[in-house]
Protein backbone atom coordinates (compact mmCIF):
# COMPACT_ATOMS: atom_id res chain seq x y z
CA UNK A 1 0.00 0.00 0.00
CA UNK A 2 2.48 2.61 1.12
CA UNK A 3 5.31 2.57 -1.39
CA UNK A 4 8.13 0.12 -1.46
CA UNK A 5 8.70 -1.67 1.85
CA UNK A 6 10.48 -5.01 1.90
CA UNK A 7 7.48 -7.36 1.83
CA UNK A 8 9.11 -10.47 3.31
CA UNK A 9 7.60 -11.24 6.64
CA UNK A 10 5.47 -13.61 8.64
CA UNK A 11 1.92 -12.82 9.56
CA UNK A 12 0.08 -14.13 12.58
CA UNK A 13 -3.53 -13.08 12.68
CA UNK A 14 -5.86 -14.46 15.33
CA UNK A 15 -9.23 -12.74 15.12
CA UNK A 16 -11.74 -12.31 17.90
CA UNK A 17 -14.73 -14.57 18.40
CA UNK A 18 -18.25 -13.53 17.52
CA UNK A 19 -18.05 -13.21 13.73
CA UNK A 20 -21.34 -13.37 11.86
CA UNK A 21 -21.61 -14.87 8.40
CA UNK A 22 -21.63 -12.76 5.26
CA UNK A 23 -24.42 -14.06 2.99
CA UNK A 24 -23.22 -16.70 0.54
CA UNK A 25 -24.91 -14.87 -2.33
CA UNK A 26 -22.39 -12.07 -1.93
CA UNK A 27 -19.58 -14.21 -3.39
CA UNK A 28 -18.76 -12.78 -6.81
CA UNK A 29 -15.26 -11.41 -6.67
CA UNK A 30 -13.59 -9.45 -9.51
CA UNK A 31 -12.67 -11.35 -12.67
CA UNK A 32 -9.12 -11.25 -14.11
CA UNK A 33 -8.70 -8.13 -16.21
CA UNK A 34 -11.17 -6.12 -14.16
CA UNK A 35 -10.07 -3.29 -11.89
CA UNK A 36 -10.23 -3.98 -8.19
CA UNK A 37 -13.37 -2.27 -6.84
CA UNK A 38 -12.59 0.89 -4.89
CA UNK A 39 -12.94 0.93 -1.14
CA UNK A 40 -11.62 2.80 1.86
CA UNK A 41 -10.98 1.52 5.35
CA UNK A 42 -8.83 2.19 8.38
CA UNK A 43 -5.61 0.38 9.12
CA UNK A 44 -4.68 -0.94 12.55
CA UNK A 45 -3.45 2.53 13.53
CA UNK A 46 -6.83 4.07 12.74
CA UNK A 47 -5.55 5.83 9.61
CA UNK A 48 -7.81 5.76 6.55
CA UNK A 49 -6.52 4.37 3.27
CA UNK A 50 -7.90 3.77 -0.19
CA UNK A 51 -7.52 0.73 -2.42
CA UNK A 52 -6.06 3.15 -4.99
CA UNK A 53 -2.86 2.99 -2.95
CA UNK A 54 -2.30 -0.52 -4.28
CA UNK A 55 -1.39 0.94 -7.66
CA UNK A 56 2.22 1.43 -8.72
CA UNK A 57 3.58 -2.05 -8.00
CA UNK A 58 2.52 -5.65 -8.35
CA UNK A 59 0.50 -6.49 -5.28
CA UNK A 60 -0.46 -9.65 -3.44
CA UNK A 61 -3.72 -8.88 -1.67
CA UNK A 62 -5.02 -11.43 0.83
CA UNK A 63 -8.53 -10.90 2.23
CA UNK A 64 -10.23 -12.83 5.00
CA UNK A 65 -13.89 -12.72 5.93
CA UNK A 66 -14.01 -15.11 8.87
CA UNK A 67 -12.46 -14.93 12.31
CA UNK A 68 -10.90 -18.37 11.83
CA UNK A 69 -9.12 -17.55 8.55
CA UNK A 70 -6.08 -15.85 10.09
CA UNK A 71 -3.84 -18.90 9.85
CA UNK A 72 -4.73 -19.24 6.18
CA UNK A 73 -3.70 -15.65 5.58
CA UNK A 74 -0.40 -16.23 7.33
CA UNK A 75 0.32 -19.28 5.16
CA UNK A 76 -0.16 -17.24 1.99
CA UNK A 77 2.36 -14.64 3.09
CA UNK A 78 4.82 -17.34 4.15
CA UNK A 79 4.45 -19.03 0.75
CA UNK A 80 5.02 -15.69 -0.98
CA UNK A 81 8.55 -15.65 0.43
CA UNK A 82 9.33 -18.58 -1.85
CA UNK A 83 7.09 -17.85 -4.83
CA UNK A 84 6.76 -14.07 -5.27
CA UNK A 85 9.45 -11.55 -6.22
CA UNK A 86 10.68 -9.38 -3.37
CA UNK A 87 9.41 -6.32 -5.28
CA UNK A 88 5.79 -7.42 -4.85
CA UNK A 89 4.01 -5.48 -2.13
CA UNK A 90 1.83 -7.48 0.22
CA UNK A 91 -1.40 -6.18 1.65
CA UNK A 92 -4.16 -7.65 3.76
CA UNK A 93 -7.85 -7.01 4.28
CA UNK A 94 -9.76 -8.23 7.32
CA UNK A 95 -13.46 -7.71 6.73
CA UNK A 96 -15.69 -9.49 9.23
CA UNK A 97 -19.05 -9.07 10.89
CA UNK A 98 -19.07 -8.70 14.65
CA UNK A 99 -21.98 -7.88 16.98
CA UNK A 100 -23.12 -4.25 16.78
CA UNK A 101 -22.16 -3.61 20.39
CA UNK A 102 -18.48 -4.45 19.71
CA UNK A 103 -16.78 -1.28 18.56
CA UNK A 104 -14.12 -1.02 15.86
CA UNK A 105 -11.62 0.15 18.45
CA UNK A 106 -12.07 -3.08 20.40
CA UNK A 107 -11.69 -5.20 17.27
CA UNK A 108 -8.63 -3.22 16.21
CA UNK A 109 -7.01 -3.67 19.61
CA UNK A 110 -7.47 -7.43 19.52
CA UNK A 111 -6.15 -7.77 15.98
CA UNK A 112 -3.18 -5.52 16.75
CA UNK A 113 -2.16 -7.89 19.54
CA UNK A 114 -1.67 -10.59 16.90
CA UNK A 115 -0.15 -8.59 14.03
CA UNK A 116 3.49 -7.42 14.35
CA UNK A 117 3.69 -3.66 14.76
CA UNK A 118 5.51 -2.96 11.44
CA UNK A 119 2.55 -4.35 9.49
CA UNK A 120 -0.26 -2.39 11.12
CA UNK A 121 -0.40 0.15 8.30
CA UNK A 122 -0.69 -2.60 5.68
CA UNK A 123 -3.68 -4.30 7.29
CA UNK A 124 -7.09 -2.78 6.59
CA UNK A 125 -9.89 -3.71 8.96
CA UNK A 126 -13.64 -3.32 9.24
CA UNK A 127 -16.16 -4.86 11.61
CA UNK A 128 -19.24 -4.71 9.39
CA UNK A 129 -18.11 -6.61 6.30
CA UNK A 130 -18.08 -3.49 4.12
CA UNK A 131 -14.89 -4.32 2.22
CA UNK A 132 -16.01 -7.92 1.72
CA UNK A 133 -19.32 -6.69 0.30
CA UNK A 134 -17.51 -4.32 -2.08
CA UNK A 135 -15.23 -7.12 -3.26
CA UNK A 136 -18.09 -9.62 -3.50
CA UNK A 137 -16.64 -12.01 -0.92
CA UNK A 138 -18.75 -14.39 1.12
CA UNK A 139 -17.87 -15.53 4.62
CA UNK A 140 -15.27 -18.29 4.37
CA UNK A 141 -12.60 -19.89 6.51
CA UNK A 142 -10.33 -19.83 3.45
CA UNK A 143 -8.64 -16.59 2.31
CA UNK A 144 -9.47 -14.82 -0.92
CA UNK A 145 -6.33 -13.84 -2.79
CA UNK A 146 -5.75 -11.40 -5.65
CA UNK A 147 -2.71 -10.70 -7.78
CA UNK A 148 -2.90 -7.08 -8.94
CA UNK A 149 -0.93 -5.38 -11.68
CA UNK A 150 0.64 -1.95 -11.43
CA UNK A 151 -2.66 -0.30 -12.39
CA UNK A 152 -4.68 -2.09 -9.72
CA UNK A 153 -6.24 -4.55 -12.18
CA UNK A 154 -6.82 -8.16 -11.20
CA UNK A 155 -4.34 -10.50 -12.86
CA UNK A 156 -5.51 -13.65 -11.09
CA UNK A 157 -7.62 -14.67 -8.12
CA UNK A 158 -7.78 -17.66 -5.81
CA UNK A 159 -9.88 -18.91 -2.93
CA UNK A 160 -8.12 -21.52 -0.88
CA UNK A 161 -4.66 -22.48 0.41
CA UNK A 162 -1.38 -21.32 -1.18
CA UNK A 163 -0.55 -24.81 -2.50
CA UNK A 164 -3.78 -25.19 -4.46
CA UNK A 165 -3.88 -25.30 -8.30
CA UNK A 166 -5.44 -21.82 -8.23
CA UNK A 167 -2.43 -20.51 -6.34
CA UNK A 168 -0.12 -21.23 -9.25
CA UNK A 169 -1.94 -18.57 -11.28
CA UNK A 170 -1.28 -16.08 -8.48
CA UNK A 171 2.44 -16.81 -8.37
CA UNK A 172 2.93 -16.77 -12.14
CA UNK A 173 0.96 -13.51 -12.48
CA UNK A 174 3.05 -11.77 -9.85
CA UNK A 175 6.24 -12.86 -11.60
CA UNK A 176 5.13 -11.79 -15.09
CA UNK A 177 6.29 -8.75 -17.08
CA UNK A 178 5.21 -5.27 -16.09
CA UNK A 179 1.93 -3.98 -17.42
CA UNK A 180 2.20 -1.63 -20.40
CA UNK A 181 2.39 1.97 -19.25
CA UNK A 182 2.72 1.00 -15.60
CA UNK A 183 3.97 3.78 -13.35
CA UNK A 184 7.56 3.49 -12.25
CA UNK A 185 8.34 2.44 -8.70
CA UNK A 186 10.72 4.17 -6.38
CA UNK A 187 14.37 3.41 -6.96
CA UNK A 188 15.99 1.53 -4.10
CA UNK A 189 18.63 4.22 -3.83
CA UNK A 190 15.96 6.61 -2.59
CA UNK A 191 14.50 4.17 -0.13
CA UNK A 192 14.87 4.05 3.59
CA UNK A 193 16.51 0.93 5.12
CA UNK A 194 14.55 -2.13 4.06
CA UNK A 195 12.78 -0.16 1.32
CA UNK A 196 10.59 2.97 1.52
CA UNK A 197 8.23 1.13 3.84
CA UNK A 198 10.76 0.73 6.57
CA UNK A 199 12.92 -1.86 8.29
CA UNK A 200 13.74 -5.02 6.39
CA UNK A 201 12.90 -7.26 9.33
CA UNK A 202 9.23 -7.00 8.45
C-alpha positions in Angstrom: 0.0 0.0 0.0 2.5 2.6 1.1 5.3 2.6 -1.4 8.1 0.1 -1.5 8.7 -1.7 1.9 10.5 -5.0 1.9 7.5 -7.4 1.8 9.1 -10.5 3.3 7.6 -11.2 6.6 5.5 -13.6 8.6 1.9 -12.8 9.6 0.1 -14.1 12.6 -3.5 -13.1 12.7 -5.9 -14.5 15.3 -9.2 -12.7 15.1 -11.7 -12.3 17.9 -14.7 -14.6 18.4 -18.3 -13.5 17.5 -18.1 -13.2 13.7 -21.3 -13.4 11.9 -21.6 -14.9 8.4 -21.6 -12.8 5.3 -24.4 -14.1 3.0 -23.2 -16.7 0.5 -24.9 -14.9 -2.3 -22.4 -12.1 -1.9 -19.6 -14.2 -3.4 -18.8 -12.8 -6.8 -15.3 -11.4 -6.7 -13.6 -9.5 -9.5 -12.7 -11.3 -12.7 -9.1 -11.2 -14.1 -8.7 -8.1 -16.2 -11.2 -6.1 -14.2 -10.1 -3.3 -11.9 -10.2 -4.0 -8.2 -13.4 -2.3 -6.8 -12.6 0.9 -4.9 -12.9 0.9 -1.1 -11.6 2.8 1.9 -11.0 1.5 5.4 -8.8 2.2 8.4 -5.6 0.4 9.1 -4.7 -0.9 12.6 -3.5 2.5 13.5 -6.8 4.1 12.7 -5.5 5.8 9.6 -7.8 5.8 6.6 -6.5 4.4 3.3 -7.9 3.8 -0.2 -7.5 0.7 -2.4 -6.1 3.1 -5.0 -2.9 3.0 -3.0 -2.3 -0.5 -4.3 -1.4 0.9 -7.7 2.2 1.4 -8.7 3.6 -2.1 -8.0 2.5 -5.7 -8.4 0.5 -6.5 -5.3 -0.5 -9.6 -3.4 -3.7 -8.9 -1.7 -5.0 -11.4 0.8 -8.5 -10.9 2.2 -10.2 -12.8 5.0 -13.9 -12.7 5.9 -14.0 -15.1 8.9 -12.5 -14.9 12.3 -10.9 -18.4 11.8 -9.1 -17.5 8.6 -6.1 -15.8 10.1 -3.8 -18.9 9.9 -4.7 -19.2 6.2 -3.7 -15.6 5.6 -0.4 -16.2 7.3 0.3 -19.3 5.2 -0.2 -17.2 2.0 2.4 -14.6 3.1 4.8 -17.3 4.1 4.5 -19.0 0.7 5.0 -15.7 -1.0 8.5 -15.6 0.4 9.3 -18.6 -1.8 7.1 -17.9 -4.8 6.8 -14.1 -5.3 9.4 -11.5 -6.2 10.7 -9.4 -3.4 9.4 -6.3 -5.3 5.8 -7.4 -4.8 4.0 -5.5 -2.1 1.8 -7.5 0.2 -1.4 -6.2 1.7 -4.2 -7.7 3.8 -7.9 -7.0 4.3 -9.8 -8.2 7.3 -13.5 -7.7 6.7 -15.7 -9.5 9.2 -19.1 -9.1 10.9 -19.1 -8.7 14.7 -22.0 -7.9 17.0 -23.1 -4.2 16.8 -22.2 -3.6 20.4 -18.5 -4.5 19.7 -16.8 -1.3 18.6 -14.1 -1.0 15.9 -11.6 0.1 18.5 -12.1 -3.1 20.4 -11.7 -5.2 17.3 -8.6 -3.2 16.2 -7.0 -3.7 19.6 -7.5 -7.4 19.5 -6.2 -7.8 16.0 -3.2 -5.5 16.7 -2.2 -7.9 19.5 -1.7 -10.6 16.9 -0.1 -8.6 14.0 3.5 -7.4 14.3 3.7 -3.7 14.8 5.5 -3.0 11.4 2.5 -4.4 9.5 -0.3 -2.4 11.1 -0.4 0.1 8.3 -0.7 -2.6 5.7 -3.7 -4.3 7.3 -7.1 -2.8 6.6 -9.9 -3.7 9.0 -13.6 -3.3 9.2 -16.2 -4.9 11.6 -19.2 -4.7 9.4 -18.1 -6.6 6.3 -18.1 -3.5 4.1 -14.9 -4.3 2.2 -16.0 -7.9 1.7 -19.3 -6.7 0.3 -17.5 -4.3 -2.1 -15.2 -7.1 -3.3 -18.1 -9.6 -3.5 -16.6 -12.0 -0.9 -18.7 -14.4 1.1 -17.9 -15.5 4.6 -15.3 -18.3 4.4 -12.6 -19.9 6.5 -10.3 -19.8 3.4 -8.6 -16.6 2.3 -9.5 -14.8 -0.9 -6.3 -13.8 -2.8 -5.8 -11.4 -5.7 -2.7 -10.7 -7.8 -2.9 -7.1 -8.9 -0.9 -5.4 -11.7 0.6 -1.9 -11.4 -2.7 -0.3 -12.4 -4.7 -2.1 -9.7 -6.2 -4.5 -12.2 -6.8 -8.2 -11.2 -4.3 -10.5 -12.9 -5.5 -13.6 -11.1 -7.6 -14.7 -8.1 -7.8 -17.7 -5.8 -9.9 -18.9 -2.9 -8.1 -21.5 -0.9 -4.7 -22.5 0.4 -1.4 -21.3 -1.2 -0.5 -24.8 -2.5 -3.8 -25.2 -4.5 -3.9 -25.3 -8.3 -5.4 -21.8 -8.2 -2.4 -20.5 -6.3 -0.1 -21.2 -9.3 -1.9 -18.6 -11.3 -1.3 -16.1 -8.5 2.4 -16.8 -8.4 2.9 -16.8 -12.1 1.0 -13.5 -12.5 3.1 -11.8 -9.8 6.2 -12.9 -11.6 5.1 -11.8 -15.1 6.3 -8.7 -17.1 5.2 -5.3 -16.1 1.9 -4.0 -17.4 2.2 -1.6 -20.4 2.4 2.0 -19.2 2.7 1.0 -15.6 4.0 3.8 -13.3 7.6 3.5 -12.2 8.3 2.4 -8.7 10.7 4.2 -6.4 14.4 3.4 -7.0 16.0 1.5 -4.1 18.6 4.2 -3.8 16.0 6.6 -2.6 14.5 4.2 -0.1 14.9 4.0 3.6 16.5 0.9 5.1 14.6 -2.1 4.1 12.8 -0.2 1.3 10.6 3.0 1.5 8.2 1.1 3.8 10.8 0.7 6.6 12.9 -1.9 8.3 13.7 -5.0 6.4 12.9 -7.3 9.3 9.2 -7.0 8.4 
